[in-house]
Amino acid sequence: MMVRLTLLLLAVLMACGLSLVSSQHKARKLYVELQKEQELARQLDVEWGQLQLEQSTWAMHGRVEKIAIQKLDMRVPPHARIQVVPPAAPQSKP
């Protein structure tokens, strides 16, 4: 009877040990994956910042005006031809 109990406890101990090793291995793998994903997120943040800077550079007023004049042959009209249209007054709902 004592031998059976000892063998049962030994089997339970082995199962607990194996499950502990397995869970630690999974935790380490997940931690490595987390580190990779965090590094990717940092790289994407840097790229996003660079793209925003590039977009603001391409959309600068002076650059757009220069291209409009040089490539599209556009000019600012004389003041006599400029008309300012006031915004429409909000209509009240009945």
FENKASUL-V97991 format. One record per pair of residues at least 12 apart in sequence whose ideal C-beta (glycine too) atoms are under 10 Angstrom apart, sorted by the first residue. I is the first residue (numbers start at 0). GAP is how many residues later the second one is. D is the distance in whole Angstrom. If there is no record, write none. Layout:
I & GAP & D
I & GAP & D
This chain:
none
